Amino acid sequence: MDEAESMALVMLVGTDAALLEGVAQTLGSAGHRVRLAHGLEEARRVAAQDAPMLLVVERSLAVEARTLGVRTAPGGATVLFRVAGGDGATLPAALQRSVLAEVTLPLERQRLTALASSVVERAHQVGRSRAETPPEEHRRI
């Protein structure tokens, strides 16, 4: 896989601007492109133009919304994050099934970086990164 193929568009969605900036720097230094959104509505608008390979959403936003409705690229995945000491509210079942992992930030920044690289590699191995665009209902959670 060449350098362009190893780079993913990662969208970080959350309410703590300083935390998002720090995580964005970590992901950027690993070669990923990063977009920030401060809420799900903004994330939906941005993803409609440039769908991320990895969607990283603050867990509390996901619990409140009960559905994310954010488009991801073919072969993409969703990761939820909580801030250290954050709540453990139960996620809706459909959302639980669609989430690849949950991480605690900023403590697990390196794990998130590894997950981003893994999602990109998996998508390229199975050809999902170049596949035709799937039906809209298959890309939204």
Backbone as a chain_set.jsonl record, in Angstrom:
{"seq": "MDEAESMALVMLVGTDAALLEGVAQTLGSAGHRVRLAHGLEEARRVAAQDAPMLLVVERSLAVEARTLGVRTAPGGATVLFRVAGGDGATLPAALQRSVLAEVTLPLERQRLTALASSVVERAHQVGRSRAETPPEEHRRI", "coords": {"N": [[0.849, -1.17, 0.0], [0.666, 2.189, -0.937], [1.748, 5.52, 0.165], [-0.382, 7.374, -0.199], [-2.571, 5.685, -0.168], [-2.507, 4.825, 2.455], [-3.386, 6.893, 3.94], [-6.096, 8.237, 5.665], [-9.293, 9.84, 5.647], [-10.341, 11.243, 8.502], [-12.984, 11.982, 10.596], [-13.578, 13.967, 13.327], [-15.872, 14.336, 15.872], [-17.18, 16.327, 18.278], [-17.546, 18.119, 21.434], [-15.547, 19.402, 22.843], [-13.265, 21.574, 22.003], [-10.459, 21.912, 22.394], [-9.582, 19.322, 23.061], [-10.298, 17.942, 20.701], [-8.609, 19.238, 18.857], [-6.072, 18.453, 19.816], [-6.184, 15.651, 19.44], [-6.561, 15.631, 16.7], [-4.082, 16.596, 15.853], [-2.442, 14.467, 16.622], [-3.446, 12.385, 14.967], [-2.984, 13.566, 12.481], [-0.194, 13.71, 12.465], [0.322, 11.071, 12.075], [-0.218, 10.78, 9.473], [-2.829, 10.986, 8.572], [-5.685, 12.642, 7.147], [-7.657, 15.127, 8.663], [-10.857, 16.16, 9.702], [-12.826, 18.414, 11.541], [-15.781, 18.531, 13.51], [-18.28, 20.135, 15.366], [-20.64, 19.13, 16.207], [-23.327, 16.816, 15.498], [-24.996, 17.621, 13.384], [-23.416, 19.417, 11.905], [-21.43, 17.584, 11.214], [-22.859, 15.862, 9.536], [-23.35, 17.567, 7.35], [-20.719, 18.124, 6.431], [-19.785, 15.515, 5.864], [-21.448, 14.82, 3.788], [-20.287, 15.998, 1.623], [-17.634, 15.082, 1.639], [-17.002, 12.099, 2.52], [-15.951, 10.5, 5.476], [-13.405, 8.017, 6.148], [-13.057, 7.086, 8.664], [-15.141, 7.697, 11.313], [-15.285, 9.488, 14.193], [-16.86, 9.876, 17.127], [-18.075, 11.784, 19.85], [-19.206, 10.12, 22.664], [-21.364, 10.944, 24.3], [-22.829, 12.629, 22.599], [-23.747, 10.783, 20.756], [-25.383, 9.155, 22.358], [-27.387, 10.967, 23.084], [-28.478, 11.606, 20.553], [-29.313, 9.176, 19.522], [-29.194, 8.123, 16.973], [-26.763, 8.42, 14.423], [-26.57, 9.23, 11.695], [-24.591, 10.029, 9.921], [-22.764, 9.951, 7.009], [-20.387, 7.545, 5.897], [-17.33, 6.652, 4.186], [-17.086, 4.038, 1.667], [-16.402, 0.955, 3.205], [-15.749, 2.196, 5.516], [-15.711, 3.086, 9.082], [-17.071, 3.475, 12.426], [-16.153, 5.006, 15.452], [-16.574, 5.482, 18.871], [-15.968, 7.96, 21.385], [-15.109, 8.751, 24.734], [-14.559, 11.161, 27.269], [-12.008, 10.946, 29.692], [-13.276, 9.586, 32.637], [-15.87, 9.985, 31.879], [-19.466, 9.582, 31.307], [-21.377, 6.473, 31.467], [-23.652, 5.861, 30.006], [-26.178, 3.839, 28.501], [-25.997, 2.741, 25.157], [-28.153, 2.938, 22.283], [-29.339, -0.132, 20.856], [-28.998, -0.549, 18.035], [-27.019, 1.277, 17.442], [-24.946, 0.344, 19.044], [-24.28, -2.024, 17.679], [-23.202, -1.031, 15.35], [-20.839, 0.226, 15.899], [-17.354, 0.235, 15.8], [-15.431, 0.405, 17.861], [-14.828, 1.671, 21.209], [-13.201, 4.385, 22.699], [-11.183, 6.004, 25.181], [-10.482, 9.304, 25.51], [-8.134, 11.84, 26.336], [-6.436, 9.71, 26.678], [-6.246, 7.319, 25.12], [-5.188, 7.962, 22.578], [-3.216, 6.891, 20.873], [-4.201, 4.336, 20.429], [-6.494, 4.983, 18.993], [-5.311, 6.037, 16.702], [-4.089, 3.724, 15.724], [-6.405, 2.22, 15.188], [-7.514, 3.772, 13.118], [-5.597, 3.409, 11.092], [-5.849, 0.652, 10.753], [-8.497, 0.402, 9.811], [-8.294, 1.662, 7.329], [-6.416, -0.001, 6.059], [-7.818, -2.441, 6.051], [-10.023, -1.768, 4.423], [-8.751, -1.305, 1.979], [-7.618, -3.831, 1.477], [-9.838, -5.476, 1.06], [-10.926, -4.238, -1.052], [-12.881, -2.34, -0.687], [-12.46, 0.385, -0.524], [-12.365, 1.343, -3.054], [-14.684, 0.622, -4.173], [-17.92, 0.746, -5.776], [-20.171, 3.348, -4.889], [-22.102, 2.533, -2.129], [-25.652, 1.894, -1.573], [-27.475, 4.601, -0.094], [-28.736, 3.97, 2.376], [-27.095, 2.047, 3.453], [-24.875, 3.289, 4.34], [-25.289, 4.927, 6.456], [-25.644, 5.438, 9.937]], "CA": [[0.0, 0.0, 0.0], [1.501, 3.374, -0.959], [1.44, 6.515, 1.186], [-1.718, 7.938, -0.428], [-3.57, 4.705, 0.253], [-2.473, 4.626, 3.901], [-3.955, 8.063, 4.572], [-7.554, 8.202, 5.744], [-9.988, 11.016, 6.135], [-10.925, 10.958, 9.808], [-13.796, 13.087, 11.097], [-13.738, 13.999, 14.779], [-17.097, 15.059, 16.213], [-17.276, 16.467, 19.723], [-17.826, 19.446, 21.97], [-14.349, 19.956, 23.474], [-12.4, 22.005, 20.899], [-9.05, 21.663, 22.715], [-9.371, 17.878, 22.95], [-10.356, 17.593, 19.279], [-7.385, 19.744, 18.22], [-4.962, 17.585, 20.214], [-6.344, 14.358, 18.764], [-6.34, 15.898, 15.272], [-2.634, 16.683, 15.662], [-1.906, 13.106, 16.711], [-3.823, 11.675, 13.737], [-2.294, 14.217, 11.379], [1.221, 13.317, 12.475], [0.371, 9.69, 11.588], [-0.465, 10.805, 8.039], [-4.255, 11.016, 8.231], [-6.34, 13.943, 7.002], [-8.64, 15.223, 9.744], [-11.879, 17.201, 9.683], [-13.462, 18.571, 12.846], [-17.172, 18.99, 13.552], [-18.626, 20.348, 16.769], [-21.941, 18.537, 16.454], [-23.721, 15.855, 14.468], [-25.555, 18.317, 12.22], [-22.261, 19.876, 11.138], [-20.781, 16.379, 10.685], [-23.668, 15.396, 8.405], [-23.112, 18.465, 6.218], [-19.351, 17.925, 5.94], [-19.684, 14.16, 5.317], [-22.181, 14.764, 2.526], [-19.349, 16.443, 0.591], [-16.388, 14.31, 1.704], [-17.29, 11.078, 3.526], [-14.741, 10.02, 6.153], [-13.148, 6.584, 6.282], [-13.274, 6.809, 10.084], [-15.954, 8.682, 12.004], [-14.999, 9.394, 15.629], [-17.918, 10.703, 17.702], [-18.19, 11.839, 21.306], [-20.241, 9.173, 23.08], [-22.548, 11.634, 24.833], [-23.619, 13.092, 21.452], [-24.393, 9.598, 20.185], [-26.45, 8.732, 23.268], [-28.471, 11.947, 22.96], [-29.093, 11.579, 19.22], [-29.821, 7.83, 19.315], [-28.744, 7.721, 15.644], [-25.786, 9.404, 13.994], [-26.962, 9.758, 10.394], [-23.432, 10.594, 9.234], [-22.287, 9.069, 5.951], [-18.969, 7.2, 5.872], [-16.852, 6.134, 2.908], [-17.18, 2.579, 1.566], [-15.414, 0.293, 4.052], [-15.49, 3.03, 6.686], [-16.147, 2.604, 10.394], [-17.375, 4.472, 13.451], [-15.591, 4.805, 16.784], [-17.068, 6.45, 19.848], [-15.004, 8.276, 22.434], [-15.55, 9.449, 25.938], [-13.485, 11.827, 27.973], [-11.689, 10.198, 30.912], [-14.243, 9.822, 33.701], [-17.17, 10.279, 31.286], [-20.595, 8.732, 31.69], [-21.489, 5.15, 30.861], [-25.046, 5.659, 29.592], [-26.363, 2.764, 27.534], [-26.229, 3.12, 23.764], [-29.216, 2.187, 21.606], [-28.824, -1.397, 20.318], [-28.553, -0.393, 16.646], [-25.76, 2.01, 17.477], [-23.939, -0.574, 19.605], [-23.866, -2.969, 16.644], [-22.522, -0.361, 14.237], [-19.612, 0.875, 16.366], [-16.179, -0.632, 15.786], [-14.752, 0.421, 19.165], [-14.954, 2.859, 22.049], [-11.911, 4.756, 23.282], [-11.186, 7.095, 26.148], [-9.522, 10.323, 25.085], [-6.985, 11.738, 25.44], [-5.568, 8.598, 27.089], [-6.079, 6.28, 24.106], [-4.935, 8.56, 21.253], [-2.445, 5.969, 20.034], [-5.12, 3.264, 20.025], [-7.33, 5.546, 17.937], [-4.464, 6.11, 15.504], [-3.964, 2.348, 15.225], [-7.706, 1.853, 14.614], [-7.643, 4.463, 11.833], [-4.738, 2.707, 10.129], [-6.429, -0.669, 10.536], [-9.691, 0.548, 8.976], [-7.82, 1.959, 5.975], [-5.797, -1.218, 5.519], [-8.889, -3.418, 5.796], [-10.804, -1.315, 3.266], [-7.949, -1.522, 0.772], [-7.446, -5.27, 1.265], [-11.064, -6.084, 0.523], [-11.358, -3.466, -2.198], [-14.021, -1.477, -0.365], [-12.128, 1.795, -0.678], [-12.544, 1.706, -4.459], [-15.962, 0.05, -4.619], [-18.97, 1.695, -6.113], [-20.83, 3.908, -3.726], [-23.247, 1.705, -1.744], [-26.895, 2.638, -1.363], [-27.438, 5.542, 1.023], [-29.153, 3.357, 3.64], [-26.034, 1.188, 3.966], [-23.764, 4.09, 4.808], [-25.68, 5.785, 7.585], [-26.051, 4.791, 11.178]], "C": [[0.898, 1.238, 0.0], [1.005, 4.397, 0.054], [0.047, 7.103, 1.029], [-2.803, 6.976, 0.018], [-3.609, 4.535, 1.758], [-3.098, 5.8, 4.645], [-5.477, 7.972, 4.539], [-8.08, 9.576, 6.085], [-10.689, 10.587, 7.414], [-11.726, 12.185, 10.218], [-13.973, 12.934, 12.599], [-14.937, 14.88, 15.099], [-17.21, 15.119, 17.728], [-17.438, 17.91, 20.138], [-16.614, 20.124, 22.591], [-13.319, 20.296, 22.39], [-10.932, 21.699, 21.176], [-8.708, 20.176, 22.585], [-9.339, 17.463, 21.482], [-9.091, 18.045, 18.555], [-6.187, 18.862, 18.554], [-5.003, 16.238, 19.512], [-6.097, 14.526, 17.264], [-4.845, 15.979, 14.968], [-1.993, 15.301, 15.697], [-2.194, 12.327, 15.433], [-3.109, 12.253, 12.521], [-0.827, 13.829, 11.307], [1.401, 11.867, 12.02], [0.016, 9.617, 10.1], [-1.922, 10.839, 7.625], [-4.716, 12.46, 8.038], [-7.444, 13.987, 8.044], [-9.578, 16.4, 9.491], [-12.502, 17.222, 11.075], [-14.902, 19.033, 12.661], [-17.554, 19.082, 15.023], [-20.023, 19.862, 17.122], [-22.305, 17.624, 15.301], [-24.295, 16.527, 13.219], [-24.426, 18.817, 11.321], [-21.549, 18.683, 10.486], [-21.541, 15.847, 9.474], [-23.416, 16.252, 7.164], [-21.733, 18.225, 5.602], [-19.224, 16.56, 5.263], [-20.439, 14.012, 4.0], [-21.282, 15.161, 1.358], [-18.11, 15.568, 0.505], [-16.524, 13.29, 2.842], [-15.994, 10.563, 4.161], [-14.629, 8.498, 6.121], [-13.378, 6.168, 7.736], [-14.012, 7.989, 10.696], [-15.747, 8.466, 13.496], [-15.912, 10.395, 16.335], [-17.892, 10.624, 19.225], [-19.41, 11.013, 21.734], [-21.508, 9.861, 23.562], [-23.424, 12.187, 23.707], [-24.393, 11.936, 20.832], [-25.564, 9.138, 21.047], [-27.649, 9.666, 23.136], [-29.221, 11.807, 21.645], [-29.787, 10.253, 18.923], [-29.532, 7.28, 17.916], [-27.804, 8.808, 15.146], [-26.16, 10.038, 12.662], [-25.83, 10.403, 9.619], [-22.9, 9.554, 8.26], [-20.797, 8.801, 6.128], [-18.622, 6.67, 4.481], [-17.056, 4.62, 2.865], [-16.056, 1.923, 2.365], [-15.101, 1.056, 5.314], [-16.056, 2.453, 7.967], [-16.391, 3.781, 11.333], [-16.765, 4.045, 14.781], [-16.202, 5.875, 17.682], [-15.963, 6.736, 20.847], [-15.712, 8.934, 23.602], [-14.326, 10.106, 26.545], [-13.255, 11.038, 29.255], [-12.655, 10.595, 32.025], [-15.641, 10.119, 33.198], [-18.231, 9.277, 31.689], [-20.599, 7.404, 30.94], [-22.911, 4.849, 30.452], [-25.113, 4.6, 28.496], [-26.661, 3.318, 26.151], [-27.421, 2.35, 23.217], [-28.6, 0.963, 20.916], [-28.294, -1.257, 18.895], [-27.214, 0.315, 16.581], [-24.642, 1.132, 18.033], [-23.399, -1.507, 18.532], [-23.037, -2.315, 15.543], [-21.195, 0.288, 14.627], [-18.475, -0.133, 16.413], [-15.539, -0.733, 17.161], [-15.155, 1.679, 19.921], [-13.596, 3.115, 22.677], [-12.123, 5.875, 24.286], [-10.094, 8.07, 25.736], [-9.3, 11.323, 26.204], [-6.092, 10.529, 25.715], [-5.274, 7.603, 25.976], [-5.902, 6.855, 22.69], [-4.202, 7.598, 20.338], [-3.304, 4.792, 19.58], [-6.022, 3.748, 18.894], [-6.55, 5.636, 16.625], [-4.299, 4.726, 14.887], [-5.27, 1.875, 14.596], [-7.895, 2.507, 13.248], [-6.817, 3.75, 10.764], [-5.305, 1.342, 9.777], [-7.648, -0.603, 9.615], [-9.283, 0.811, 7.53], [-7.253, 0.704, 5.326], [-6.855, -2.257, 5.161], [-9.695, -3.035, 4.567], [-10.04, -1.546, 1.968], [-7.795, -3.01, 0.462], [-8.674, -5.907, 0.637], [-11.641, -5.298, -0.645], [-12.513, -2.534, -1.936], [-13.721, -0.007, -0.594], [-12.325, 2.27, -2.112], [-13.88, 1.22, -5.002], [-16.925, 1.151, -5.027], [-19.623, 2.167, -4.831], [-22.042, 3.053, -3.373], [-24.506, 2.551, -1.583], [-26.822, 3.462, -0.08], [-27.772, 4.871, 2.365], [-28.072, 2.449, 4.237], [-24.882, 1.986, 4.551], [-24.091, 4.904, 6.023], [-26.029, 4.928, 8.788], [-26.675, 5.809, 12.082]], "O": [[1.797, 1.343, 0.835], [-0.011, 4.191, 0.718], [-0.644, 7.314, 2.026], [-3.841, 7.4, 0.526], [-4.64, 4.138, 2.3], [-3.319, 5.717, 5.853], [-6.067, 7.665, 3.503], [-7.401, 10.377, 6.728], [-11.524, 9.682, 7.407], [-11.21, 13.302, 10.192], [-14.454, 11.909, 13.082], [-15.013, 16.026, 14.656], [-17.322, 14.087, 18.388], [-17.465, 18.813, 19.302], [-16.657, 21.329, 22.842], [-12.592, 19.422, 21.918], [-10.222, 21.265, 20.269], [-7.654, 19.824, 22.054], [-8.452, 16.718, 21.066], [-8.558, 17.308, 17.726], [-5.376, 18.557, 17.679], [-3.978, 15.743, 19.044], [-5.493, 13.659, 16.632], [-4.394, 15.481, 13.936], [-1.108, 15.0, 14.897], [-1.302, 11.686, 14.877], [-2.681, 11.513, 11.635], [-0.279, 13.641, 10.221], [2.498, 11.472, 11.625], [-0.044, 8.528, 9.528], [-2.224, 10.731, 6.437], [-4.207, 13.379, 8.68], [-8.104, 12.975, 8.282], [-9.145, 17.49, 9.116], [-12.68, 16.18, 11.705], [-15.203, 19.825, 11.768], [-17.199, 18.218, 15.824], [-20.532, 20.148, 18.206], [-21.667, 17.655, 14.25], [-24.09, 16.038, 12.109], [-24.485, 18.652, 10.102], [-21.117, 18.769, 9.336], [-20.927, 15.427, 8.493], [-23.283, 15.727, 6.059], [-21.604, 18.135, 4.381], [-18.617, 16.459, 4.197], [-20.094, 13.157, 3.184], [-21.491, 14.712, 0.231], [-17.589, 15.336, -0.586], [-16.198, 13.589, 3.99], [-15.046, 10.228, 3.45], [-15.634, 7.789, 6.072], [-13.83, 5.058, 8.014], [-13.566, 9.133, 10.608], [-16.005, 7.376, 14.007], [-15.765, 11.606, 16.169], [-17.715, 9.555, 19.809], [-20.51, 11.201, 21.215], [-22.611, 9.405, 23.264], [-24.647, 12.213, 23.845], [-25.548, 12.09, 20.434], [-26.616, 8.772, 20.524], [-28.792, 9.212, 23.081], [-30.449, 11.88, 21.614], [-30.747, 10.216, 18.154], [-29.623, 6.07, 17.709], [-28.022, 9.989, 15.415], [-26.076, 11.257, 12.514], [-26.075, 11.239, 8.75], [-22.621, 8.417, 8.64], [-20.033, 9.704, 6.465], [-19.5, 6.292, 3.706], [-17.186, 3.985, 3.912], [-14.891, 2.292, 2.219], [-14.271, 0.616, 6.111], [-16.784, 1.461, 7.949], [-15.979, 4.911, 11.073], [-16.85, 2.884, 15.18], [-16.326, 7.034, 17.287], [-15.127, 5.878, 21.128], [-16.755, 9.573, 23.462], [-13.198, 9.652, 26.352], [-14.204, 10.518, 29.842], [-12.833, 11.777, 32.32], [-16.518, 10.468, 33.987], [-17.946, 8.262, 32.324], [-19.923, 7.236, 29.925], [-23.346, 3.7, 30.537], [-24.209, 4.489, 27.668], [-27.464, 4.237, 25.99], [-27.676, 1.224, 23.643], [-27.463, 1.023, 20.447], [-27.235, -1.8, 18.583], [-26.37, -0.019, 15.75], [-23.515, 1.175, 17.541], [-22.195, -1.757, 18.477], [-22.252, -2.989, 14.877], [-20.502, 0.84, 13.773], [-18.609, -1.214, 16.989], [-15.148, -1.819, 17.589], [-15.734, 2.611, 19.364], [-12.922, 2.19, 23.129], [-13.119, 6.597, 24.237], [-8.925, 7.701, 25.628], [-10.232, 11.613, 26.954], [-5.081, 10.35, 25.035], [-4.158, 7.091, 25.894], [-6.412, 6.291, 21.721], [-4.528, 7.496, 19.156], [-3.144, 4.306, 18.46], [-6.284, 3.008, 17.946], [-7.089, 5.34, 15.559], [-4.363, 4.574, 13.667], [-5.245, 1.194, 13.571], [-8.385, 1.865, 12.318], [-7.299, 3.519, 9.655], [-5.244, 0.924, 8.621], [-7.813, -1.453, 8.74], [-9.865, 0.241, 6.608], [-7.574, 0.387, 4.181], [-6.794, -2.877, 4.099], [-10.018, -3.897, 3.749], [-10.631, -1.942, 0.964], [-7.838, -3.403, -0.704], [-8.556, -6.781, -0.222], [-12.703, -5.636, -1.168], [-13.078, -1.983, -2.88], [-14.639, 0.776, -0.837], [-12.44, 3.47, -2.357], [-14.166, 1.399, -6.186], [-16.763, 2.318, -4.672], [-19.623, 1.467, -3.818], [-22.922, 2.859, -4.212], [-24.432, 3.774, -1.47], [-26.185, 3.062, 0.894], [-27.148, 5.18, 3.38], [-28.138, 2.119, 5.422], [-24.0, 1.415, 5.193], [-23.192, 5.536, 6.579], [-26.621, 3.855, 8.672], [-27.093, 5.476, 13.191]]}, "num_chains": 1, "name": "protein.A"}
